[in-house]
Amino acid sequence: MAETNYTEDNIRSLDWKEHIRLRPGMYIGKLGDGSSADDGIYILMKEVLDNSVDEFVMGSGKSIEVIVKDGQVTVRDYGRGIPLGKVIDCVSKINTGAKYDSKAFKKSVGLNGVGTKAVNALSDSFMVQSIRDGKTKIVSFEKGELLRNDEIVDSSLRKGCKFVFRPDVSIFKNYRFVHQYIEKMMWNYAYLNPGLTIHFNGQKIFSENGLKDLLQDNLDGPILHDIIHLKDEDIEIALTHSDKSQSEQYYSFVNGQHTTQGGSHQSAFREALVKTLREFYNKNFDTSDVRQSVVAAISLKVIEPIFESQTKTKLGSTDMGPGLTTVRTFVTDFLKTKLDNFLHRNEPIAEAIYKKILRAEKERKELSGIKKLARDRAKKASLHNKKLRDCRVHYSDLKNDRRLDTTLFITEGDSASGSITKSRDVNTQAVFSLKGKPLNCYNLTKKVVYENEEFNLLQAALNIEDGLEDLRYNNVVIATDADVDGMHIRLLLITFFLQFFPELVKEGHLYILQTPLFRVRNKKDTRYCYSEEERRAALTKLGAKAEITRFKGLGEISPDEFKFFIGEDIRLDPVLLGKEATIDELMEFYMGKNTPDRQKFIINNLRIEKDLVEEEAVS
């Protein structure tokens, strides 16, 4: 092996923007194209919005305006405004900001002095205007380079800040903002800050009852009892139990930050809930029976919180602040007092929870034998079969900077799984191969998951039997052919997840892989097209004599070509749940026994290929 020279010429010093642009993952997690809620473009939005919300928390500004249009984001708050002499420093100098001064921001989210600098460096265009004390200053940048630095002038505008930015297309390739993700983000801000009004693209978002509203708005079916809502100065908890789902579901937050990976506060709540209910009923219930079907939200305010990454998805702090009590003790003491008092005053709810625990205990004992056999089969199968081709990094590897890229492709047949396996990134992409069509499990009990080999092995591969806490892949991608059979398998898999693991869908982990319909090529160039419109554009570019291939199934796409579809330019469509209907209502309509209603729906909404071509021609 040839020796590589290592001299002083190899040593480089990068300025702030160069380092952010070279290593964006260190600052915002993964990049992505906007198809996932944790993609970089949403983290950029959060970094700006966190500052505006912190102003509200500190008592300045009761409303925020957010406009997302044509790939550009505008955020206007009515807080105190950045001190005019420090506007440039605050958005372009690392380790500069008021968050280091605990007097100005005692319990804020952004404490690292990085947020808006990352937005600035990773944007094609970035503008900030600060208004305070009857004066204003405007500065603008391009990819972190200062373009405009206006003098401070008089202004009659209301005090506050305005940010306008457009993510850099050379970094966030083919990005698109998904309205549902942004709306969910806005609502979370509102739930955590009752009294704050957010105007998002003209829609008013406001919560009066905080986490109680959050649970009420996100319930997917009947509940066993009214929502329990408990609050104190630095903690808020809302709690109920689902009458349908057996899984635990948590919404956890720290200083307004949605900690999707939980952390010390969520762990403390789960432990404290078990401890409190055991003591209240004076019975040593099994932990899993107490927590079965819990739907809860917890919000904690911590002084100088420590998160496990810059994207702040998991709380690492073990105490409430320097020199203060531990998070575990704080949460336990709160629940022991408040929840115990509540249950004594509300006997019907206490009785409903008690019956729920007894029912869970009975179900667990009935399933215990089947579960043990299923686990043994899964363990044995994982040693001998080829259903799962695993990857090296997993979503639960919290210290790995590629954990957000971890993906499990669920494929049909050996040819498709073989092509993906040969072309995948073995570090972050795993493949699970299905054998035939899955069972329609609508309205079946979870017993079927353990008795059905395919479902049992898929559950074991994902590691979600007891919830999402140890989920092994951030992205669960259904990769089936774009034909009738493929669509049917896709529908059956979505049904499986909604029936038994709805939180996987709710928390944005389930996707559909989009693969090209056509390959258009001449001797010099090859284009892969996902629609008739793209095919026509490719023909215009490559010439009418270009060769056109119509892909009929994933098995026809060679591994050499597959690498283009599951690599940097992968196209994923998220499986999203709207608020128009509950999961039960959706499943009943699309998978139930109401065949005439479905037939009528299909006829009324049927669009054949000729119609699609005509629509694209018009557009």
C-alpha positions, 0 to 999 in steps of 0.5 A, spaced: 500 500 500 502 506 497 504 511 503 500 517 504 504 524 505 502 527 511 504 534 512 503 541 514 499 542 508 494 537 510 492 541 516 486 545 514 482 550 518 475 551 516 470 557 518 464 556 521 459 556 515 464 551 511 464 546 517 457 546 518 456 545 510 461 540 510 458 536 516 451 538 516 449 531 520 453 534 526 448 540 527 441 537 524 442 530 524 440 527 517 439 531 511 433 527 507 428 530 502 422 532 507 419 525 506 420 524 513 418 528 519 426 528 522 429 530 515 433 536 515 429 542 512 424 541 518 430 541 523 432 548 520 424 550 521 425 548 528 431 552 530 428 558 528 421 557 531 424 555 538 427 562 538 421 565 537 417 560 542 422 562 547 420 569 547 413 567 548 416 563 554 420 569 557 413 573 557 414 577 550 410 576 544 403 572 544 403 570 537 407 567 531 406 567 524 409 562 519 408 561 512 411 556 508 410 557 500 414 555 494 420 552 498 421 558 502 420 559 510 418 565 513 417 566 521 415 572 524 415 573 532 413 579 536 418 578 542 424 582 544 428 582 538 435 581 537 439 587 540 441 591 533 448 591 534 449 583 535 444 581 529 450 579 525 453 575 530 447 572 533 446 568 526 453 567 523 458 566 529 458 560 533 458 560 540 454 566 540 447 568 543 443 570 549 442 562 551 448 562 555 446 567 560 441 564 564 438 570 566 435 571 559 433 564 558 432 560 564 429 554 561 430 554 553 431 549 548 436 552 544 442 552 549 448 551 544 449 557 540 448 553 534 441 553 531 440 559 527 447 559 524 446 552 521 440 555 518 444 560 515 449 556 513 445 551 510 440 556 506 441 558 499 438 565 502 437 567 509 434 574 511 433 576 518 430 583 521 430 585 528 425 590 530 426 593 537 426 600 541 423 604 535 429 601 530 430 596 525 436 592 522 436 587 516 441 583 514 441 577 509 446 572 507 447 566 501 450 560 503 452 563 510 456 569 506 454 576 508 450 579 502 447 585 505 448 589 512 443 595 512 444 600 517 440 601 523 434 605 521 427 608 525 421 603 524 414 604 526 413 596 526 412 592 532 418 589 535 420 582 534 424 578 529 422 576 522 426 570 519 426 568 511 430 562 509 430 557 503 434 551 504 440 550 499 438 545 494 445 542 493 444 540 500 437 538 501 436 535 494 429 535 491 426 537 498 419 538 499 415 540 505 410 536 507 404 540 510 402 535 515 409 534 518 409 542 519 402 542 522 403 537 527 410 541 529 405 547 530 400 544 534 405 541 539 408 548 540 401 550 541 399 544 546 406 546 550 404 553 550 397 555 552 396 562 550 400 562 544 397 563 537 400 560 531 398 562 524 400 557 519 399 559 512 393 562 514 390 557 519 390 559 527 393 554 531 391 555 539 390 550 545 387 552 551 388 546 555 395 544 553 397 536 554 389 535 555 388 538 548 394 534 545 391 527 547 384 529 546 386 531 539 390 525 537 386 519 540 384 514 535 378 510 538 374 509 545 378 510 551 377 507 558 376 513 562 376 521 562 383 524 561 387 525 567 390 532 567 395 534 572 400 540 572 405 544 577 410 549 575 415 545 571 411 539 570 405 537 566 402 530 565 396 528 561 394 520 562 388 515 559 388 508 557 386 506 550 380 501 549 383 498 543 390 498 543 394 494 547 401 498 546 403 504 550 404 511 547 407 517 549 408 524 547 414 527 551 417 534 551 422 538 555 422 545 555 418 545 549 422 540 545 418 534 542 423 528 545 421 523 540 426 518 543 424 519 550 429 520 555 430 520 563 423 524 564 419 519 560 423 513 563 422 516 570 414 517 568 413 510 566 417 507 573 413 512 577 406 510 574 407 503 576 410 505 583 404 509 584 399 505 582 401 499 585 401 503 592 394 506 590 391 499 589 396 495 594 398 490 589 404 488 586 402 488 579 406 486 573 409 492 570 407 490 563 400 489 566 400 496 569 403 500 563 398 496 557 394 501 553 397 507 556 396 513 552 400 519 556 404 526 555 409 529 559 412 535 559 418 537 563 422 544 564 429 543 566 434 548 567 440 547 562 438 541 559 443 536 556 440 532 550 444 526 546 444 530 540 444 537 537 437 535 534 435 534 541 430 528 540 432 524 547 433 528 554 440 526 557 439 530 563 439 526 570 437 532 574 432 538 574 438 543 573 445 544 577 444 542 584 437 540 584 433 534 585 434 528 580 429 528 574 426 521 577 425 523 584 422 530 581 417 526 577 416 520 582 414 525 587 409 529 583 405 523 581 405 520 588 402 526 590 398 528 584 395 522 581 394 518 588 390 524 590 386 524 583 384 517 584 382 518 591 377 523 589 375 520 582 373 513 584 370 511 577 376 512 574 380 509 579 375 503 578 376 503 570 384 503 571 384 497 576 379 493 571 384 494 565 390 492 569 386 485 571 384 484 564 391 485 562 394 480 567 389 475 564 391 476 557 398 476 559 397 469 562 393 466 556 398 468 551 405 467 555 405 460 552 404 462 545 409 468 546 415 463 549 414 459 543 414 465 538 420 468 541 424 461 541 421 460 533 424 467 532 430 466 535 431 459 532 429 462 525 434 468 525 440 463 526 438 459 519 433 463 515 434 468 510 428 472 511 432 478 514 438 481 511 440 485 517 445 492 517 450 494 522 447 500 525 440 500 528 436 506 530 437 504 537 444 506 537 443 513 540 451 515 539 451 513 532 450 519 527 447 514 522 442 512 526 436 516 523 438 513 516 437 506 518 432 503 514 428 496 513 425 494 506 420 489 506 419 486 500 415 481 496 419 475 493 426 472 492 428 476 486 426 483 489 429 482 495 435 479 492 436 486 488 435 490 494 440 486 498 446 486 493 445 494 492 443 496 499 448 500 504 450 494 508 451 499 514 444 502 514 439 498 510 436 491 512 431 487 507 426 483 510 423 478 505 416 476 505 413 469 502 406 470 499 401 475 501 400 476 508 394 475 512 388 480 513 389 481 520 383 486 521 379 485 527 384 479 529 387 479 536 394 480 537 395 472 538 395 472 531 402 475 531 405 470 535 402 464 531 403 467 524 410 465 522 411 471 517 408 476 522 412 473 528 419 474 524 417 481 522 415 483 529 422 480 532 426 483 526 423 490 528 424 489 535 417 492 537 413 487 541 413 491 547 413 498 544 417 502 540 422 504 545 427 499 542 425 500 535 431 497 530 430 502 524 428 509 523 424 508 516 420 502 515 419 501 508 414 497 504 417 495 497 412 492 493 411 492 485 406 497 482 401 492 480 395 489 483 398 484 487 403 489 489 398 494 492 394 488 495 400 486 499 402 493 501 395 494 503 395 488 508 402 490 511 399 497 512 393 493 516 398 489 520 401 495 522 395 499 524 392 493 527 397 491 532 402 497 532 399 503 530 404 508 534 409 506 528 405 509 523 403 515 528 410 517 529 412 517 522 416 511 521 412 507 515 413 509 508 412 506 501 418 506 496 417 509 490 420 506 484 421 508 477 416 506 471 420 507 465 428 508 463 429 512 458 436 512 455 441 513 449 448 512 448 450 518 452 445 518 458 440 515 462 434 517 465 429 514 470 422 516 470 417 516 475 411 518 471 408 519 464 410 527 465 417 525 467 418 520 461 416 526 456 421 530 459 426 525 458 424 524 451 425 531 450 432 531 453 434 525 450 431 525 443 425 521 440 429 515 438 431 514 445 430 507 448 424 506 453 423 501 458 417 500 462 419 496 468 413 491 471 416 489 477 422 490 482 424 483 480 426 486 473 430 492 476 438 489 476 442 491 482 446 495 478 440 500 477 437 499 484 442 502 487 440 509 484 433 508 487 435 506 494 441 511 495 442 518 495 436 520 491 431 515 494 424 517 493 419 515 499 412 517 500 410 517 508 404 513 510 400 519 514 394 519 518 389 525 517 384 527 522 378 526 518 377 519 521 380 514 526 384 508 525 378 504 527 373 508 522 379 507 516 380 500 517 372 498 518 371 502 511 377 499 507 378 492 510 371 491 513 365 487 511 362 493 507 363 491 500 358 495 497 360 501 500 367 500 498 365 498 491 361 504 490 367 508 493 372 505 488 367 506 482 366 514 484 374 515 485 376 510 479 381 514 474 384 509 469 391 510 466 388 514 460 385 519 465 392 520 468 396 521 462 390 527 460 391 530 467 398 530 466 398 533 459 393 539 461 398 540 467 
